[in-house]
Amino acid sequence: MSWFGKRPPPEPQDTSGVLPGHVIKACVVPPDLDPSLLRMEGGVFVASLGHGSDEPLEEMEGMLRQLELQWAAPSRPVLFSREVGPLSKLFAPARPAIKSFPRFLLWVFNKTGVDGWLGDPARLQALLRRIYRLEHSAQPVTQCVYFEHDSGPGAAVMARLLAGLGLLVQVPEPAPEDHLMLEVHRPDGVVLGVLVGRPFPLEGAVDTFPAAVNEAKAQAEARGDTPRLQHLEQQERAYLDRVLQPIQSKLHRTLPQRAPRLCRLLRAAVDKGGPIARRELEQELLGRNEKLLILMNPDGRSTIMAQSQVPTLGAYPDMRSLRMTVKDLGLAEGSYLAAGIAIRDIFGWGAKQGLAVALNIYLTPQMPVYVVWSPAEAQLMAQGQHATPAAPLQPRPPGPAPSDAFLAATKAVPGDRLTPEQIHSLLVDTDGFIEQGLYEKAFQYLRLIFFLHPENLDAHERAWRILVAAGNTQEAFAQLLNILRLCTRLSEVQRAQPYLTALLEQQPHHPDVPRFLGVFRPAGRS
């Protein structure tokens, strides 16, 4: 690829013979089912969108917000080696050929995720748009994509689309682990990255249409030409429909591994217990295309009933919940089958058999609870009707008008500075939005501060509070680390103490803990 001059050289995995003072660190394919964002010490971000989801775009947007917060803080450029040959050529005092990148993002896709993106052309269109914008932003992000082994027949189609956007597309090195990259840490403080693996076999020409249409959309957006933009959106959607149609029958429709949106609504129905939360859950169920799961006996003819005082048909939102139930019941491998059934069919089955239908959710790994519908309620759900009567909704009062500070910030350009009074006004407005639960509005104000004052600690602290309040655990933890890094640069020892305490409570063995303790060692801790 052009950003390396040619393409990254294949890198041998033999890291023996490392000279004293040097450290080799490897980045492997993230093992988690959930989306994850890892920052390598050399500055490379590794983003995995997880093993499928019922809200993939929302999770991707959350990850991009997390990256936005991380990139708001100044950092050193990412250095990659352009040398061909053994790692020893990168050891000090050698001066190897390198390539410098202000920002570098490495995406990882797996089979379940690929099938999910390709199963919905509109979803794929949104993914391509966001990746294009990163590549062509005011501060461009260099991106590379890895497809895990055995990512299915759709991976080649997706790889050709992403390569057409200018991304390098790779397959991990399989042995000894699924390696994505190595970092060479030299005693002189230089960290050099090396991508490993091999080019993805594209099996056809690179598809440049998405790049061309996204460039045209960017031009239409710049002109404010909404009709032209809508026409291009429709044209791209139609094109993706044609590209994806031949492989739809080949996509392996796996049972849902993760259903975060449905689980969140189930949790809300349990926690709140009122008709509004329950009706929102039913609205989601009646509108879903994804199947629910049930546990069946090995003969595939009868179900394993949920544990209850009355005959109950148990159903599960995803494989994660089902596996936890299997563990609780002590079911041996081979003593059950997991089956996916359309939502209305499950309710209809329960109603026909005179069974209640119970949808499982785990509040903690040791605490399963169920949202239960009686046979009569299940019959209504099977017919596409809500079982819970609608509750009157109270209108939300209109939000405050934009402040003068907000209007001033929206007109700013890079290099401008806000006055302390304007920053204070924006933060006061942000606090008001947080109190009202208007987190997106609060983030809108914080982004204006980050744009002009990327190291404003007050703004970063509020971003962390929002993420914690919204239950975005992964984003909140990443922002926690970001605050501690800012406190390090700003010598804010006392201010860092509560965040250091939170880090020690959440992940006491995190690799950054020793460094932070060396700077912020709390009183009384040895």
C-alpha positions as CSV (number, residue, x, y, z in Angstrom):
1,M,0.0,0.0,0.0
2,S,1.1,3.5,-0.7
3,W,1.4,4.6,3.0
4,F,4.2,2.1,3.4
5,G,5.8,2.8,0.1
6,K,5.0,-0.8,-1.0
7,R,3.4,-3.0,1.5
8,P,4.4,-4.1,5.0
9,P,7.0,-6.8,4.9
10,P,6.2,-10.2,6.3
11,E,7.8,-10.5,9.7
12,P,9.3,-13.7,11.2
13,Q,7.9,-14.6,14.6
14,D,11.3,-15.6,16.1
15,T,12.0,-13.1,18.8
16,S,14.9,-15.0,20.3
17,G,18.2,-13.3,20.6
18,V,16.7,-10.0,21.9
19,L,19.5,-7.7,23.0
20,P,19.6,-6.5,26.6
21,G,17.5,-3.4,27.2
22,H,15.1,-4.3,24.4
23,V,11.6,-5.6,24.8
24,I,9.4,-7.3,22.2
25,K,5.6,-7.0,22.8
26,A,3.0,-8.7,20.6
27,C,-0.6,-7.8,19.9
28,V,-2.9,-10.7,19.2
29,V,-6.5,-11.0,18.0
30,P,-8.7,-9.8,20.9
31,P,-10.4,-12.9,22.5
32,D,-13.4,-11.1,24.0
33,L,-16.9,-11.5,22.6
34,D,-17.6,-7.9,23.4
35,P,-16.2,-4.9,21.4
36,S,-12.8,-3.9,22.6
37,L,-10.4,-1.0,22.1
38,L,-6.7,-1.6,23.0
39,R,-4.0,1.1,22.9
40,M,-0.5,-0.2,22.3
41,E,2.3,1.6,24.0
42,G,3.6,2.9,20.7
43,G,0.3,4.6,20.1
44,V,-1.5,2.1,17.8
45,F,-5.2,1.6,18.6
46,V,-6.6,-1.9,18.0
47,A,-10.4,-2.0,17.6
48,S,-12.5,-5.1,17.6
49,L,-16.2,-4.7,17.0
50,G,-17.0,-8.0,18.8
51,H,-18.7,-11.2,17.8
52,G,-21.9,-9.8,16.4
53,S,-24.5,-7.5,18.0
54,D,-28.0,-6.3,17.8
55,E,-26.7,-2.7,17.8
56,P,-23.4,-2.8,15.9
57,L,-23.6,0.8,14.6
58,E,-24.3,2.2,18.1
59,E,-21.3,0.2,19.5
60,M,-19.1,1.5,16.6
61,E,-20.2,5.1,17.4
62,G,-19.3,4.5,21.0
63,M,-15.9,3.3,20.0
64,L,-15.3,6.3,17.7
65,R,-16.3,8.6,20.6
66,Q,-13.8,6.8,22.8
67,L,-11.1,7.3,20.1
68,E,-12.0,10.9,19.8
69,L,-11.4,11.4,23.5
70,Q,-8.1,9.6,23.3
71,W,-6.9,11.5,20.3
72,A,-7.9,14.8,21.9
73,A,-4.8,14.5,24.1
74,P,-1.5,15.3,22.4
75,S,0.7,12.2,21.8
76,R,3.8,11.1,20.0
77,P,3.5,9.9,16.3
78,V,3.3,6.2,15.7
79,L,6.4,4.8,14.2
80,F,6.4,1.7,11.9
81,S,9.5,-0.1,10.5
82,R,9.9,-0.3,6.8
83,E,12.8,-2.8,7.1
84,V,12.7,-6.2,5.6
85,G,14.3,-9.0,7.6
86,P,14.8,-10.1,11.2
87,L,13.8,-8.0,14.2
88,S,17.5,-7.6,15.1
89,K,17.7,-5.0,12.3
90,L,15.5,-2.7,14.5
91,F,17.7,-3.0,17.7
92,A,19.6,0.0,18.9
93,P,21.9,1.6,17.8
94,A,20.6,0.8,14.3
95,R,18.8,3.5,12.4
96,P,16.2,1.6,10.4
97,A,14.0,3.1,7.8
98,I,10.7,4.1,9.4
99,K,7.3,5.6,8.5
100,S,5.6,8.0,10.9
101,F,1.8,8.3,11.3
102,P,0.0,10.9,13.5
103,R,-2.8,8.4,14.1
104,F,-3.0,4.7,13.4
105,L,-6.1,2.4,13.8
106,L,-6.1,-1.3,13.3
107,W,-9.5,-3.0,12.8
108,V,-10.2,-6.7,13.6
109,F,-13.2,-8.5,12.1
110,N,-14.3,-12.1,12.8
111,K,-16.8,-14.4,11.1
112,T,-19.8,-13.6,13.2
113,G,-19.2,-9.9,12.9
114,V,-18.6,-10.0,9.1
115,D,-21.9,-11.9,8.5
116,G,-23.7,-9.3,10.6
117,W,-22.4,-6.4,8.7
118,L,-23.0,-8.0,5.3
119,G,-26.5,-9.2,6.2
120,D,-27.8,-5.6,6.1
121,P,-26.7,-3.4,3.2
122,A,-27.7,-0.2,5.1
123,R,-25.6,-1.3,8.1
124,L,-22.6,-2.0,5.8
125,Q,-23.1,1.4,4.0
126,A,-22.9,3.2,7.4
127,L,-19.7,1.3,8.3
128,L,-18.0,2.2,5.0
129,R,-19.0,5.9,5.5
130,R,-17.5,6.1,8.9
131,I,-14.2,4.4,7.8
132,Y,-14.0,6.8,4.8
133,R,-14.5,9.8,7.1
134,L,-11.7,8.7,9.4
135,E,-9.3,8.2,6.4
136,H,-10.2,11.7,5.0
137,S,-10.7,13.7,8.2
138,A,-8.9,17.0,9.0
139,Q,-6.4,14.9,11.0
140,P,-6.4,11.7,8.9
141,V,-6.3,8.3,10.5
142,T,-4.3,5.6,8.8
143,Q,-6.3,2.4,9.0
144,C,-5.5,-1.3,8.5
145,V,-7.9,-4.2,8.6
146,Y,-7.4,-7.8,9.8
147,F,-9.9,-10.6,9.1
148,E,-9.6,-13.5,11.4
149,H,-9.0,-16.9,9.9
150,D,-12.1,-18.7,8.6
151,S,-14.1,-15.4,8.4
152,G,-16.4,-17.0,5.8
153,P,-17.2,-16.3,2.2
154,G,-18.4,-12.8,2.9
155,A,-14.9,-11.7,4.1
156,A,-13.6,-11.5,0.5
157,V,-16.4,-9.2,-0.5
158,M,-15.9,-7.0,2.5
159,A,-12.1,-7.0,2.0
160,R,-12.4,-5.8,-1.6
161,L,-14.7,-2.9,-0.4
162,L,-12.3,-1.9,2.4
163,A,-9.3,-2.2,0.1
164,G,-11.1,0.1,-2.3
165,L,-11.3,2.7,0.4
166,G,-7.5,2.6,0.6
167,L,-7.0,0.4,3.6
168,L,-4.5,-2.4,3.9
169,V,-6.3,-5.7,4.4
170,Q,-4.4,-8.5,6.2
171,V,-4.8,-12.0,7.7
172,P,-3.1,-12.6,11.1
173,E,-0.1,-14.7,11.5
174,P,-1.5,-18.0,12.8
175,A,1.4,-19.3,14.9
176,P,2.1,-19.3,17.8
177,E,-1.0,-17.1,18.2
178,D,-3.0,-14.9,16.0
179,H,-0.5,-12.1,15.9
180,L,-1.4,-8.7,14.4
181,M,1.7,-6.7,15.2
182,L,4.8,-6.5,17.2
183,E,6.4,-3.6,19.0
184,V,10.1,-3.3,19.5
185,H,10.9,-1.2,22.6
186,R,14.4,0.1,22.4
187,P,16.5,1.3,25.4
188,D,16.7,4.8,23.8
189,G,12.9,5.1,24.3
190,V,12.0,4.6,20.6
191,V,9.1,2.2,20.0
192,L,8.9,0.7,16.5
193,G,5.8,-1.2,15.3
194,V,5.8,-4.1,12.8
195,L,2.7,-5.4,11.2
196,V,2.7,-9.2,10.9
197,G,0.6,-11.6,8.9
198,R,0.0,-11.7,5.2
199,P,-2.2,-9.9,2.6
200,F,-5.8,-11.0,2.5
201,P,-6.5,-13.1,-0.7
202,L,-8.9,-10.7,-2.4
203,E,-10.0,-13.2,-5.1
204,G,-10.9,-10.4,-7.5
205,A,-10.4,-6.7,-8.3
206,V,-10.5,-4.1,-5.5
207,D,-13.9,-2.5,-5.4
208,T,-13.4,1.3,-5.8
209,F,-17.1,2.3,-6.1
210,P,-17.6,3.0,-2.3
211,A,-14.5,5.3,-2.4
212,A,-15.8,7.2,-5.4
213,V,-19.4,7.6,-4.1
214,N,-18.2,8.6,-0.6
215,E,-16.0,11.3,-2.1
216,A,-19.0,12.5,-4.1
217,K,-21.1,12.5,-0.9
218,A,-18.4,14.5,0.9
219,Q,-18.5,17.1,-1.8
220,A,-22.3,17.3,-1.7
221,E,-22.2,17.7,2.1
222,A,-19.7,20.5,1.7
223,R,-22.0,22.3,-0.7
224,G,-25.1,21.7,1.4
225,D,-26.6,19.9,-1.6
226,T,-29.1,17.6,0.2
227,P,-30.9,16.3,-2.9
228,R,-27.6,15.2,-4.4
229,L,-26.5,13.6,-1.2
230,Q,-29.8,11.6,-0.9
231,H,-29.4,10.5,-4.5
232,L,-25.9,9.3,-3.9
233,E,-27.0,7.5,-0.7
234,Q,-29.7,5.6,-2.7
235,Q,-27.3,4.9,-5.5
236,E,-24.8,3.4,-3.1
237,R,-27.4,1.4,-1.3
238,A,-28.6,-0.1,-4.6
239,Y,-25.0,-0.9,-5.5
240,L,-24.4,-2.7,-2.3
241,D,-27.6,-4.6,-2.6
242,R,-26.4,-6.0,-6.0
243,V,-22.9,-6.8,-4.6
244,L,-24.3,-8.6,-1.5
245,Q,-27.2,-10.4,-3.2
246,P,-25.1,-13.4,-4.6
247,I,-23.6,-14.2,-1.1
248,Q,-26.7,-13.8,1.1
249,S,-27.4,-17.5,0.9
250,K,-23.8,-18.3,1.8
251,L,-23.7,-16.2,4.9
252,H,-23.7,-18.5,7.9
253,R,-26.6,-17.5,10.0
254,T,-25.1,-18.3,13.4
255,L,-27.1,-18.1,16.6
256,P,-26.9,-14.7,18.2
257,Q,-23.7,-14.5,20.4
258,R,-24.5,-11.1,21.8
259,A,-27.7,-9.1,22.1
260,P,-26.7,-6.0,24.2
261,R,-29.7,-3.9,23.3
262,L,-32.2,-6.6,24.1
263,C,-30.3,-7.4,27.4
264,R,-30.4,-3.7,28.3
265,L,-34.1,-3.5,27.9
266,L,-34.6,-6.7,29.8
267,R,-32.5,-5.3,32.6
268,A,-34.5,-2.1,32.6
269,A,-37.8,-4.1,32.8
270,V,-36.5,-6.0,35.8
271,D,-34.9,-3.0,37.6
272,K,-37.8,-0.5,37.0
273,G,-40.7,-3.0,37.1
274,G,-43.2,-0.5,35.6
275,P,-45.3,-0.7,32.5
276,I,-43.2,1.8,30.5
277,A,-40.0,-0.3,30.7
278,R,-41.9,-3.5,30.0
279,R,-43.8,-2.0,27.0
280,E,-40.5,-0.7,25.6
281,L,-39.2,-4.3,25.9
282,E,-42.3,-5.7,24.1
283,Q,-41.9,-3.0,21.4
284,E,-38.4,-4.2,20.8
285,L,-39.4,-7.9,20.7
286,L,-42.2,-7.4,18.3
287,G,-40.0,-5.4,15.9
288,R,-36.9,-7.7,16.0
289,N,-35.8,-10.0,13.1
290,E,-33.3,-11.8,15.3
291,K,-34.3,-15.1,16.9
292,L,-34.5,-16.0,20.5
293,L,-32.9,-19.1,21.8
294,I,-34.3,-22.1,23.7
295,L,-32.7,-25.1,25.3
296,M,-33.8,-28.4,23.8
297,N,-33.2,-32.0,24.7
298,P,-30.8,-33.9,22.4
299,D,-33.6,-35.4,20.4
300,G,-34.6,-31.9,19.2
301,R,-38.3,-32.6,20.0
302,S,-38.7,-31.3,23.5
303,T,-37.5,-28.3,25.5
304,I,-35.6,-28.1,28.8
305,M,-38.1,-26.1,30.9
306,A,-37.1,-23.0,32.8
307,Q,-36.8,-23.4,36.6
308,S,-40.0,-22.1,38.0
309,Q,-42.9,-22.9,40.3
310,V,-45.3,-23.1,37.2
311,P,-44.7,-24.7,33.8
312,T,-42.6,-22.2,31.9
313,L,-41.0,-22.1,28.5
314,G,-37.6,-20.5,29.0
315,A,-36.1,-18.3,26.2
316,Y,-32.7,-16.6,26.0
317,P,-31.6,-13.4,24.3
318,D,-28.2,-14.7,23.1
319,M,-25.7,-17.5,23.5
320,R,-24.0,-15.8,26.4
321,S,-27.1,-16.0,28.5
322,L,-27.8,-19.6,27.3
323,R,-24.3,-20.8,28.2
324,M,-24.6,-19.2,31.7
325,T,-27.9,-21.1,32.2
326,V,-26.3,-24.3,31.0
327,K,-23.6,-23.9,33.6
328,D,-26.2,-23.1,36.4
329,L,-28.2,-26.2,35.4
330,G,-25.1,-28.4,35.4
331,L,-25.9,-29.7,31.9
332,A,-23.1,-31.7,30.3
333,E,-21.9,-31.2,26.8
334,G,-24.1,-33.2,24.5
335,S,-27.0,-33.3,26.8
336,Y,-28.8,-30.3,25.2
337,L,-29.2,-28.4,21.9
338,A,-29.4,-24.7,21.4
339,A,-32.1,-23.7,18.9
340,G,-33.0,-20.3,17.4
341,I,-36.7,-19.7,17.0
342,A,-38.6,-16.6,15.7
343,I,-39.9,-14.5,18.6
344,R,-43.6,-14.7,17.8
345,D,-43.3,-18.5,17.3
346,I,-41.9,-18.8,20.8
347,F,-44.8,-16.9,22.3
348,G,-47.2,-18.8,20.1
349,W,-45.7,-22.1,21.2
350,G,-46.0,-21.2,24.9
351,A,-49.6,-20.0,24.5
352,K,-50.6,-23.2,22.6
353,Q,-49.1,-25.4,25.4
354,G,-50.6,-23.3,28.2
355,L,-47.1,-22.3,29.3
356,A,-45.8,-19.0,30.6
357,V,-42.9,-17.6,28.6
358,A,-39.9,-16.4,30.5
359,L,-37.1,-14.4,28.9
360,N,-33.8,-14.8,30.8
361,I,-31.3,-12.1,31.8
362,Y,-28.4,-12.3,34.2
363,L,-28.0,-9.3,36.5
364,T,-24.7,-10.8,37.6
365,P,-23.0,-14.1,36.7
366,Q,-24.6,-15.6,39.7
367,M,-28.0,-13.9,39.6
368,P,-30.4,-15.0,36.8
369,V,-33.8,-13.3,36.6
370,Y,-36.7,-13.6,34.2
371,V,-39.3,-11.4,32.6
372,V,-42.4,-13.5,32.4
373,W,-45.5,-13.5,30.2
374,S,-48.6,-15.5,31.2
375,P,-50.1,-17.8,28.6
376,A,-52.7,-15.2,27.8
377,E,-50.1,-12.5,27.5
378,A,-48.0,-14.8,25.3
379,Q,-51.0,-15.2,23.0
380,L,-51.2,-11.5,22.5
381,M,-47.5,-11.2,21.8
382,A,-47.8,-14.1,19.3
383,Q,-50.4,-12.1,17.5
384,G,-48.1,-9.0,17.3
385,Q,-49.9,-7.1,20.1
386,H,-48.5,-5.6,23.2
387,A,-49.3,-7.5,26.4
388,T,-48.7,-4.5,28.6
389,P,-51.1,-1.5,28.3
390,A,-49.6,1.8,27.3
391,A,-48.9,4.2,30.1
392,P,-49.4,8.0,29.6
393,L,-46.2,9.7,28.7
394,Q,-45.2,13.0,30.3
395,P,-43.8,15.5,27.8
396,R,-40.2,16.5,28.4
397,P,-39.8,20.3,28.8
398,P,-37.8,21.9,26.0
399,G,-34.0,22.3,26.6
400,P,-32.4,25.7,27.1
401,A,-31.4,27.9,24.2
402,P,-27.7,27.7,23.2
403,S,-25.5,30.0,25.3
404,D,-23.3,32.7,23.9
405,A,-20.2,30.6,24.7
406,F,-21.7,27.7,22.7
407,L,-22.3,29.9,19.7
408,A,-18.8,31.3,19.9
409,A,-17.3,27.9,20.1
410,T,-19.2,26.6,17.0
411,K,-17.7,29.4,14.9
412,A,-14.1,28.7,16.1
413,V,-11.4,27.2,13.8
414,P,-8.3,25.2,14.8
415,G,-5.9,27.5,16.7
416,D,-8.6,29.6,18.2
417,R,-8.9,29.8,22.0
418,L,-11.9,30.2,24.3
419,T,-11.7,32.6,27.2
420,P,-11.8,31.1,30.7
421,E,-15.3,32.6,31.1
422,Q,-16.5,30.9,27.9
423,I,-15.1,27.5,29.0
424,H,-16.7,27.9,32.4
425,S,-20.1,28.7,30.7
426,L,-19.8,25.6,28.5
427,L,-19.0,23.4,31.5
428,V,-22.0,24.9,33.5
429,D,-24.3,24.1,30.6
430,T,-22.7,20.6,30.4
431,D,-23.4,20.0,34.1
432,G,-27.1,20.9,33.5
433,F,-27.4,18.4,30.7
434,I,-25.8,15.7,32.8
435,E,-28.3,16.3,35.6
436,Q,-31.2,16.0,33.1
437,G,-29.7,12.8,31.6
438,L,-29.1,14.5,28.3
439,Y,-25.8,12.8,27.7
440,E,-25.5,13.3,24.0
441,K,-26.2,17.0,24.4
442,A,-23.5,17.2,27.1
443,F,-21.0,15.4,24.8
444,Q,-21.8,18.0,22.1
445,Y,-20.6,20.8,24.4
446,L,-17.6,18.8,25.6
447,R,-16.5,18.2,22.0
448,L,-16.3,21.9,21.4
449,I,-13.9,22.2,24.3
450,F,-11.8,19.3,23.2
451,F,-11.6,20.8,19.7
452,L,-9.9,23.9,21.0
453,H,-8.5,22.8,24.4
454,P,-7.7,19.1,24.1
455,E,-6.1,18.9,27.5
456,N,-8.9,20.6,29.5
457,L,-9.1,18.3,32.5
458,D,-12.5,19.6,33.6
459,A,-14.0,18.5,30.3
460,H,-12.3,15.1,30.5
461,E,-13.6,14.5,34.0
462,R,-17.2,15.3,32.9
463,A,-16.8,12.9,30.0
464,W,-15.9,10.2,32.4
465,R,-18.9,11.0,34.6
466,I,-21.2,10.7,31.7
467,L,-19.8,7.4,30.5
468,V,-20.1,6.0,34.1
469,A,-23.7,7.3,34.4
470,A,-24.6,5.8,31.1
471,G,-23.2,2.4,32.0
472,N,-20.7,2.5,29.2
473,T,-18.1,0.5,31.1
474,Q,-15.5,0.0,28.5
475,E,-15.6,3.6,27.3
476,A,-15.5,4.9,30.9
477,F,-12.4,2.8,31.7
478,A,-10.6,4.1,28.7
479,Q,-11.5,7.6,29.7
480,L,-10.3,6.9,33.2
481,L,-6.9,6.0,31.8
482,N,-7.0,9.1,29.6
483,I,-7.6,11.3,32.7
484,L,-4.7,9.7,34.6
485,R,-2.4,10.3,31.6
486,L,-3.5,14.0,31.5
487,C,-2.9,14.3,35.2
488,T,0.6,12.9,34.6
489,R,1.4,15.5,31.9
490,L,-0.2,18.3,34.0
491,S,1.4,17.3,37.3
492,E,-2.0,17.1,38.9
493,V,-1.1,14.7,41.7
494,Q,-3.9,15.4,44.1
495,R,-6.5,15.6,41.4
496,A,-5.5,12.2,40.1
497,Q,-6.0,10.4,43.5
498,P,-9.7,9.4,43.1
499,Y,-9.1,8.2,39.5
500,L,-6.1,6.2,40.6
501,T,-8.2,4.6,43.4
502,A,-10.8,3.7,40.8
503,L,-8.2,2.1,38.5
504,L,-6.8,0.1,41.4
505,E,-10.3,-1.1,42.3
506,Q,-11.3,-2.0,38.7
507,Q,-8.1,-3.4,37.3
508,P,-5.3,-3.5,39.8
509,H,-3.1,-5.5,37.5
510,H,-3.4,-3.2,34.5
511,P,0.0,-2.6,32.8
512,D,-0.2,1.1,33.4
513,V,-0.6,0.8,37.2
514,P,3.1,0.7,38.1
515,R,3.7,3.9,36.1
516,F,0.8,5.7,37.7
517,L,1.8,4.6,41.1
518,G,5.2,5.9,40.6
519,V,3.8,9.4,39.9
520,F,0.7,9.5,42.1
521,R,1.5,7.0,44.8
522,P,-1.3,7.6,47.4
523,A,-0.4,8.3,50.9
524,G,-0.3,5.2,53.1
525,R,0.2,2.7,50.2
526,S,3.5,0.9,50.2
